Amino acid sequence: MNYANIKNCDIANGLGVRVSLFVSGCTHHCPGCFNQIAWDFNYGKDFNKEVQDKIIELLSPSYIDGFSILGGEPFEIVNQRSLVDFVKRVKQTYPNKDIWAWSGYLFDSEILVGRAHCEVTDELLKYIDVLVDGKFMIDLLDISLKYRGSSNQRIIDVKKSLESKSVVLVEDLMK
């Protein structure tokens, strides 16, 4: 897997101060996408052990609240397979830091089952706390929304959703 960018002090992509990884590769090609350059799976640099170790180090300060994974598309199957062990490592190293992910795929109909589900999806989801799902839709653009670009996108509490077997929104962030 390649990655497009790493932000080491990001305040736009999740609660608090975060380290954010922008993976390469996306098949959605949403009109108006803010990161079209990352659609290409070959764009950027190799997500190797050295890069992973650097992210682990960047996460170490106490003022860093969590880790965010954006794209591109983290839930492209090839990206899930590359991310699962690293995301597990992040959660094991920093169990009190939350992990957020963004996906154009829908949590309940494409990630849990369907075209974005593979042999590592269930394990990957165990380590993700919050998922912002749904394709960016330019006609539903709303710059007043927190952590999402269009009003169709949902901010999902992954742990509660998996426990209840239904989508549980993070209501205070949906406003």
Disulfide bonds with the S-S distance in Angstrom:
none
